[in-house]
């Protein structure tokens, strides 16, 4: 499995695994920073930047954003405390 560029620290240390507990959830984590975030694979859509079907919505307790695994574009970033 190839490492991707982390959307937070921008190092090529971002990797994933499929959750054994939560159905349809992929867990992404970075070995270079503390980012661990969750993806619901059913929400994948076309990226506005590269036009590949590789944009997904990632969310954690702290933050949420759209991220494209093909071109590493981050959009609609929000800290969850801003949503209250």
C-alpha positions in Angstrom: 0.0 0.0 0.0 1.5 3.4 -1.0 1.7 6.3 1.3 -0.1 9.5 0.4 0.8 13.0 1.2 -0.8 13.9 4.5 -3.3 16.8 4.1 -2.2 18.2 7.4 1.6 18.0 7.6 2.2 17.3 3.8 4.7 14.5 4.4 4.3 11.2 2.5 3.3 9.3 5.6 -0.5 9.1 5.2 -1.9 5.6 4.9 -5.2 3.7 5.5 -6.8 0.5 6.7 -10.4 -0.7 6.6 -12.1 -0.7 10.0 -13.0 -4.1 11.3 -15.6 -2.5 13.7 -17.3 0.1 11.7 -18.9 -0.9 8.4 -17.8 1.0 5.2 -15.3 3.1 7.2 -11.7 3.6 6.2 -9.3 4.9 8.9 -6.6 7.2 7.6 -3.6 8.0 9.8 -0.3 9.8 9.4 2.9 8.4 10.9 4.6 11.9 10.8 1.9 13.8 12.7 -1.1 13.0 15.0 -3.7 13.0 12.3 -6.2 10.1 12.5 -9.3 10.6 10.5 -12.2 8.6 9.1 -13.6 8.2 5.6 -17.0 6.8 4.6 -16.3 5.2 1.3 -19.9 5.6 0.1 -19.3 9.4 0.0 -16.6 9.4 -2.7 -17.2 11.9 -5.6 -15.5 13.7 -8.4 -12.7 16.1 -7.5 -13.3 19.7 -8.7 -9.5 20.0 -9.4 -8.4 16.8 -11.2 -11.9 15.4 -12.2 -11.1 11.9 -10.8 -13.6 10.1 -8.6 -11.1 10.3 -5.7 -12.5 13.1 -3.5 -13.9 12.0 -0.2 -15.2 13.6 3.1 -12.8 13.0 6.0 -13.9 13.6 9.6 -12.5 13.2 13.1 -13.6 14.6 16.5 -11.5 17.7 15.9 -12.0 18.5 12.2 -13.6 17.6 8.9 -12.9 18.4 5.2 -13.0 17.1 1.7 -9.8 15.6 0.4 -8.7 14.2 -3.0 -6.3 11.3 -2.7 -5.3 11.8 -6.4 -4.2 15.5 -6.4 -4.1 16.1 -2.6 -6.6 19.0 -2.7 -8.2 19.9 0.6 -11.5 21.9 0.5 -14.3 22.9 2.9 -12.0 22.6 6.0 -13.7 23.1 9.3 -12.7 22.6 12.9 -15.6 20.9 14.6 -15.7 23.5 17.4 -16.6 26.1 14.7 -19.8 24.1 14.0 -21.3 24.7 17.4 
